[in-house]
Amino acid sequence: MDWLAANYPLLKQIWVVWFLALFAGIVFWAFRPSNKARFEARGRIPLDDDRDGREAR
């Protein structure tokens, strides 16, 4: 437990860097041009008619 208390500031900094890198990776993946068509198609789902032809309630 002494090791954890002694290294707490370092671990806190590593944690912040890890989440910043994770966030940047997710943003990079989301804005890649190859994902644009898929995201646009999924964004139209609420506006599309039902697939079986029934009207939405």
Beta strands, then each sheet from edge to edge (+ up, - down):
end
